[in-house]
Amino acid sequence: MVFSSLIFLFFFFALNLAVYFTVPKRFRNQVLLAFSLVFYAWGGPKYLLLLVGETLISWWCALFISKAETKSRKKLGIVIECVALLGLLAYFKYTRFIFGNIAAIFNAPEIIPEIFLPIGISFYTFQLISYVCDVYRGQVQAQPTFWKLLLYSSLFYQCIAGPIVRYSTVADDIDHRKVTSLDVYAGMRRFCIGLAKKAVLANSCAAVADTLLPMGTEGLFLQNTAGCWLGMLFFMLQIYLDFSAYSDMAIGMGRMVGFRFLENFNYPYQCTSIQDFWRRWHISLSSFFRDYVYIPLGGSRCSKLKYVRNMTVVWFLTGLWHGASWNYICWGLFFLVFLLLEKFVIGGFLKQHRIVGHVYALVVVYFGWVLFKFENFAELGWVLSCMFGMAGTGLSGLEVQTLFLQNIFLLAFCLVACTDVGKRLHARLGNLAKGNPAMMRLYGITEALTPVFCLLLSVIALAGASYNPFIYFQF
């Protein structure tokens, strides 16, 4: 079950809210836990035991650390936590990748076990590790009640797609959260905007990208140069709109019931450098690697050689976290190269020439997404050669031109949606409404209609599967 499905919207989530706000406050955490476990079991009941088991290990390790009287015993607790949880993550996510590479290196038959990846394992594994690490550092108190820690790790708002929520962010909210009518409205508005971003914009971009770049088919190798560039542009828009939409929905759902998750995306395509991009993109993941890998390794307070080592470890792991394939590792190391270049060579220039920095960053990110999209290196190499006119399929064609004209309004709207224009207009309208009764009425109407309009568009799009409302506005 995913957030952008009709069964989630009109059955699961609607029922969750109805039950949650009906029962007495003292039972609301239990309601959230029950719905979260059902949500997780929906995608694979057998892996519910894995989630509960990892949480049990983390619960025990945190209590063990909190009661340990010596530093060595505290370290033992954190070692058990990391070995157990990272070992399980490695088994489920990377066994096939490891076996496949061993078979390729030694030219051996591929005997690869059939292992299915449990949904959300990367997210809740990192959340639980961060919790135990924070207990070890004395930054949070160990949670004495197991089911409350299970609520933290399994909360369906952010269990499968992030953001990676620190326990310190929600520790107080678990027992003492307060919800106002403004919280419910703001959460609903944020959720509906995220839903529309996913169902209408991201899915439409995905349909165009898949049409132009049909991976795993012979059609990919028939595409021309313009088609490759346009297809990757739509993929670039899709991946931001998709990822940020799920964060919007998670933040919105949490706000409705009193959880205040931190922002996970801050308009990354407005960046002026690659360093700036990673301050804005998947913020919870970047901060996780910063706080639990980069800084413990020594951060930047070390020699240049060790700094490069620390950065290499972080960006190797960042790539590997996204998927068990070499293209993701190359994607992480690709960004490493430009981050080191900015650190030691061009950082000062980019700060003085922000427009140049913006163009440079977008070009780097664009080609980074090419690496990210294609796991098959033969397809990757062909697409890159085609983008520079070396594939022999021509520069453009009627099909690509027609597809571009059919989706020009979608493209324009998505480009605007990737910026903070809407946010600034909303804030501007709010400021104007403060001293003007007419503007206040207009502001009230737009505020009331925004979630309704977004929900209506989303339902139409989801009901129509590949429905694209922008297709009717074409030349």
N, C-alpha and C positions, 0 to 999 in steps of 0.2 A: 504494500500500500504506500502510495506517495501522496504528498500534500496536494498536488495538482491533479486530483482525480475526483470524479463526482461522488464515488462511494465514500471517500474521506470527508468531503465537504458536507454532504447532506445526510450522511449516516453517522460515521464515527465521530467526527469533530463536533457536529451538532449535538449528538447524544452526550458526548463528554461535557460540553458546556452546560447542557440542561441538568445533568446529574450533579455536576460540580457546584453549581449555584443553588441547587435545591437542598442538598444535604447540609447539616450543621457544620460550622467552620472547623470543628475539631476532627471531622472525618474527611476533609478535602484533600489532604495529602494522600490518604489511602485511596481515594478515588483516582487521583492522578497516577498513582503507582499501578493500580489495577489496569487502567486504560493504557498505560505505557507498556506494560507486559503483554497485553493483548495485541497492541500495535506491533511490537517487535516479533511476537510469535506468529503474526499474520504472514510474515515473509519467510518463515522457517522455524517451526516450533522446536526442533531439536537444538537449534543454536541459542534458544533462550537459556538453556543450561550453561552455555559458555558465558553469557553475559552475567548470569547470577554467580557462576563460579569465579570469574575474574573479580567481581565486586566483593565476594567473600574473602578472597585472598587479600585484596587491598584493605578491606575492613580490619582483618586480623593484623596485617603488617603495620597499619597505622596505630592500632592499639598497642602492639608490641613495642613500637618505637616510642610511643608516649610514655610507656611504663619502664622502658629500659633505663638503667642507672649509669651505664657507661657508654662512651662514644662508639666503642667497637660493636656493642650490641645494637645500637641505633643503626650503624652502617650495615649490620647483618640484615636488619629489617628492610632497608632500602634495596639491598642486593637481591633478597628473595623476591621482592616486588618486581624489580626490573627484569630479572631472569625469567620469572614465571610469565609475566604479561608480554614482554617482548618475544619470549620464546613461542608463546601461543600465536602472537601476531605473525611471526616469521613462518610458523608452520602453515597457517591457513592462507597467508597472502603470498608467500615467496617460495614455498616448496616446489611448485611446478616450474617456477623461473630458475631455481637453482639446479634441479634435475635436468631441465632442458639445456642449460649451459654446460653442465658436466658432460652430457651426451654429445653435444656439439664439439667440445674441446677434444674429447678422447675418441670421437667417431664411433660411439657406442650406440646400440639400439635405444630408442627413447622408451624407457619404462617409467612413465610418469603417473603417479597416483591421482585418482579422480577426487580432488578436494574442492569443495564449493566455498566461496568466500562469504562468511557471515556478514550480513548488512551492518554497517556502522562500526565494525570492529576497530578500524583505525581511529575513529573519533572517541569511542568510550575507553579504548586502551590508553590514549594520551590523556584523557581527562582523569582517569584513575591514577595514572603515574604522577601527574601534576599534583593531585591531592596528597598522595603519600609523600612526595618530595617536600611539599609545603608543610606537612606535619613534621617531617624530619628537620626542616629549617626553623621550626617554631613559629611559622607564619599563620597557621590555623590550628585549632584544637581538633584532635581526633574525634570523629563522630561515634559516640558509644552505641547508637541504635542502628543495627544493620539495615533494616528496611528503609531508613531515611537516606543512607548512602546509596542504596539500590535505586531509590527515587532519583537521586542526583545523576547516577550513571545511565539510567534507562529512560529518563524523561523524554517522551517522544517528540517534543518540540525540536530538539537539536540532536537527537541520538543518531540519526542516519546521515545528516548532511551538514552538521555544524551549526553555529560556530563551536569551537572547542572552548567550553565554558569552564573556567576555574572554579573550584569549590569555594574559594574565598569570595567570589562574586555572588554566590547564591546561599552561602551558609546561613546568614541571618534570615533570608527570605524563606527558607524552608519552614521555619517555625514562627516567624513574626511578620510575614508580609501583610501589607494592607492594600486594598484595591478600592479605587474611587471610580465613579462613573466616567471621569475623564480618562482613566487608565484603560477602561474597557473600550471606549470609543477610539482612543489613540492606537490601542493594540489592534482593533478591528480594521482601522484605516490602513495601518502598516501591513497587516496580513493581506488585505484585498489588493493593495498596490503590488505587493510581492507576487501574489497569485496571478495578476494580470501581466506582470513582467515575465513570468514563466510561461503561462498558458497562451498568451497572445504574441508577445514579442520573441522570447527565446525559442519557442517551438516553431514559429514562422521562420526565424533565421536558420534554425536547424534544417527545416525542410528545403530551403534554398541551398544551403551548404551541401547537404547530402545529394541534391540533384546535380550540382556542379562538380562535386568531388565524391563520386560513389565508390567508397573504399571497398577493396576486396572484389572488384569486378573489372572486366575488360574496359568498361566505359570510362574508367578513370584515365586510362592511357590514350584515350581519344580526345581528351579535353584540350582546348587551346590555351594560349597564354592569358588572355583576358579572363577566361573562365576560371583558371586557377587563382588569379589575383582576386577576383570577385568572390569566389567560393571561400577563400581564406578570410576575406574581410567579414563575410557573414558569420563564419565560424568564430572569429575574434569577438564579434558582438554577441553571438550566442553564448559563449562560455562565460562572459561577464554577467550577462543578464540572467543566465541560468543559476550560477553560483550565488550571486547576490540576491536573487529572488528567494532562494531557500533560506538565506540568512534573514531577509526581511520578514518572511513568514514565521520563522522561529522566534525572532525578536517580538513580532506582533502577538503571537500566541502567548508567549511568556508574559508580556505586558498585561494582557487581558486578565491574568490570574495573579499578578503581583510580582512576577520574576522580571528583573531588569538585566537583561543580557547586554554585554558591551557590543558596540558596533564592530562589524567584521569587514566591511568594505567602505572605502571613502573615495569614491569616484577615481579609481586608479588610472583611467585613461586621461586624466588631467595632469598626470605626473610630468615633472620636468627633468627627471633622471631615472635610472633604473633603481637607485637607492630609494628615491621618492615613490616609485611604483610599488616597491615591496613594503613601504610604510602604509600603503593604502590598500593593497591586495591581500585578502585572506589574513587579516590582521591577527586573528587568534592563533593561526598556525605559525606565522612569523615570530610572534612573541613567545610561543612555546619553545621553538628552537633557540631563540635568543636566551631565554631564562634558564632552560634546562640542558642545553648543549653548549652553545657558544660561550656564555659567561663562565660556566664551570671549567671549560677548556682553557680559559685565560682571557677571552674576549679580545680587545684591542690593546690591552695593557701588557704588551709583551714585544718581543722582537718581530721584525717584519716577516721573518721566515715562519715563526709560530703563528702569526696572524694569518698568513696565507694557509697554513695547515688548518687552523680553526675554521676558516671560511670554507675550505674545501670539504671538510667533514660535514659542516652544516648543509651545504648546498648539494652534496652527494645524497645526504639523508632526505633533504627536501624533495629532490627528484624521485628517490626511491619510494617515499611515502605516497606519492601520487599514483603509483602503479608498478607492478612487477614486470617491467620491460625496460630494455636499454634506452629506448627513446626518451623515457621520463628521466633517467639518470643523465643523459646528454642534455636534456632540457634544463635540469638544475645546474649542471656545470657550465652550460651556455651563459646563464645569468651570472654565474661566478666570475667568468672572464670579464664581463662588463662592469661588475661591481669592483673588481680589483683595478680595472682601467680607470674608473672614476676615483677610486681612492688614491692612486699613485700618480695619475697623469692628467686627466681632463676634468677633475672635480671642480677646480676653481673656475675654469672656463665656463662650465655649465651653469654655475651660480650667477655669473655675470651676464650670460646670454640665455635667458629663460625660454625664449621662443625657439631658439636653436635646440636647446635641451629638450623641449617638448617634442619637437619633430624627431629628433634622434631617439628618444625613449620609445615613441610609438613605433618607429621602424624596428627597433630591437625587439620589442614585445610582439610585434606582428610576426616576425620570423621565428620567435620563440614558440608561438602557437603552431607554426608549421611542424616544428619538432614534436610538439606535444600531441598533435592530432594523429600522426602516422606511426604506428608501432612497427609496421613492415618497412624495413630500410630500403627495399627496392622501390616501393611506392613513394617513400620520402624523397629519395634521390631523383626519381622521375619528375615529381611535382616541382622540386626546386629547379631542375633543368628546364622544365616547361615554363616556369615563371620568368625565366631569363631568355626565352625564345629559342632554346636549344633542343627542343623535343621534336621539331619538324611537324607540328600539328597546326601551325598558323598562329597569327596574333589574335584573331577574333573570329566570330561567326554569327549568323543570324539568330541561332538559338540563344546564345549568351546575351546578345543585344536585346532580344525580346524579353528574356527573363529579367534583365536589369530594368527595363522600362516597366514591366509588370510590378516590380518590387521597389521602385524608386521611392515611393512614399514610406514604405516600411523601413527602408534603409535610412531615410532622413529622420524618421521618428526615433529609430533605435540609436542613431548617433546623438540626438538630443537627450535621450533617456540615459545615456552613459555619462552625462555631465550633471552638474548641480544647478542647471537652469531652472528646472521645476522647483527645486527646494528654495532657491532665491526668490522666485516669483511668489511662492506661497508665503514666505516670510514678508515680502514686500506688501502683499495684499493684506496680511494680518496687521502690519504697522499702519497702513492707510485706514483700516477699519476702526482703529482705536478712537479717532476723533471725528468720524464721519458716519452718521446713522445710515445713510444710503449704502455706503461701502460695507458697513457692518452687516446689513441684510444680505448683500451680495456674497460676502465672506461666509456667512452662516449657511446660505444656500449651497455654495460650492463645497463647503465642508460636509454637509449632509449628503450631497449627491455623489461625492467622489468615491466612497467605498461601494455604494450601490452600483454606480456605473462600472467600476472596475470588476465587481463580482459578476454583473450581467454579461459583460464582454467575455470574461473568463469562462463562464458556463457555456456560452454560445461556442466559444473556441474549443472547449473540451468535448462538448457534445458533437461538434463537427470534426473532431480529430485534428485534421490539418487545415482547418478553416483559417483563412488569412483575411481580415477585414480590409486590409490595405490594397488587396488585389482589385477592388472595384474603383480605385482611384489611379488610373493609368492613362497613358497617352494612347 
